[in-house]
Amino acid sequence: MEGERLDFETMSEDKKKLHCVVLSNRAMANLKSQNTAKALEDATESLRYNPKYAKSYYRRAECLKKLGKYRESLKDFKKVTQL
């Protein structure tokens, strides 16, 4: 875990943004494949790399909605409208 933190901290902004997009796209693929828990993990992880990426909030909101976590889902949907 410590190695991951160091890698994240030394990663360039361009790499962080790319990693965010890749994880967000994988979240969508997992969501379409009914792998909701994995999609939620990926969407959440992608926000670690770029907390202003609206698609990740939207995809996480969809996952949370599918899991019946409506209040959390609504928070993410609202965040999408603010970005």
FINU-188496 format. One line per field, with one value per residue (C-alpha): residue in three letters; z, x, y. Coordinates in nm, 3 decimals. Example, Ala and Ser with C-alpha at 12.3 -4.5 7.8 and 13.67 -1.06 7.14 Angstrom:
FINU-188496
rest: ALA	SER
c3: 0.780	0.714
c1: 1.230	1.367
c2: -0.450	-0.106
***
This chain:
FINU-188496
rest: MET	GLU	GLY	GLU	ARG	LEU	ASP	PHE	GLU	THR	MET	SER	GLU	ASP	LYS	LYS	LYS	LEU	HIS	CYS	VAL	VAL	LEU	SER	ASN	ARG	ALA	MET	ALA	ASN	LEU	LYS	SER	GLN	ASN	THR	ALA	LYS	ALA	LEU	GLU	ASP	ALA	THR	GLU	SER	LEU	ARG	TYR	ASN	PRO	LYS	TYR	ALA	LYS	SER	TYR	TYR	ARG	ARG	ALA	GLU	CYS	LEU	LYS	LYS	LEU	GLY	LYS	TYR	ARG	GLU	SER	LEU	LYS	ASP	PHE	LYS	LYS	VAL	THR	GLN	LEU
c3: 0.000	0.082	-0.261	-0.425	-0.233	-0.334	-0.697	-0.687	-0.529	-0.789	-1.087	-1.337	-1.374	-1.730	-1.611	-1.330	-1.578	-1.815	-1.533	-1.424	-1.772	-1.804	-1.467	-1.546	-1.879	-1.706	-1.455	-1.742	-1.896	-1.560	-1.510	-1.848	-1.760	-1.436	-1.226	-1.015	-0.716	-0.937	-1.133	-0.808	-0.707	-1.040	-1.045	-0.690	-0.762	-1.076	-0.866	-0.663	-0.977	-1.091	-0.845	-1.107	-1.367	-1.403	-1.585	-1.285	-1.052	-1.293	-1.325	-0.950	-0.902	-1.140	-0.943	-0.613	-0.754	-0.872	-0.523	-0.364	-0.205	-0.324	-0.097	-0.186	-0.550	-0.536	-0.392	-0.689	-0.940	-0.781	-0.802	-1.177	-1.220	-1.027	-1.239
c1: 0.000	0.279	0.434	0.104	0.085	0.438	0.362	0.045	0.225	0.502	0.273	0.244	-0.090	-0.125	-0.080	-0.331	-0.589	-0.527	-0.552	-0.877	-1.029	-0.916	-1.067	-1.387	-1.420	-1.360	-1.629	-1.874	-1.777	-1.826	-2.157	-2.282	-2.162	-2.363	-2.044	-2.179	-1.947	-1.636	-1.775	-1.825	-1.465	-1.332	-1.545	-1.441	-1.074	-1.085	-1.197	-0.880	-0.686	-0.915	-1.183	-1.334	-1.415	-1.793	-1.825	-1.681	-1.934	-2.213	-2.097	-2.057	-2.405	-2.545	-2.370	-2.499	-2.850	-2.833	-2.719	-3.013	-2.798	-3.020	-2.901	-2.537	-2.637	-2.821	-2.512	-2.305	-2.575	-2.582	-2.203	-2.225	-2.445	-2.197	-1.894
c2: 0.000	0.243	0.187	0.279	0.605	0.699	0.613	0.823	1.116	1.112	1.048	1.333	1.512	1.379	1.021	1.076	1.205	0.914	0.661	0.824	0.787	0.425	0.334	0.522	0.339	0.008	0.103	0.150	-0.185	-0.355	-0.180	-0.302	-0.653	-0.645	-0.640	-0.356	-0.397	-0.392	-0.097	0.091	0.021	0.144	0.459	0.545	0.476	0.689	0.986	0.952	1.041	1.322	1.436	1.668	1.400	1.414	1.080	0.897	1.058	0.968	0.608	0.574	0.719	0.458	0.182	0.313	0.337	-0.026	-0.126	0.055	0.324	0.607	0.887	0.829	0.803	1.133	1.304	1.191	1.288	1.636	1.654	1.588	1.893	2.108	2.020
***
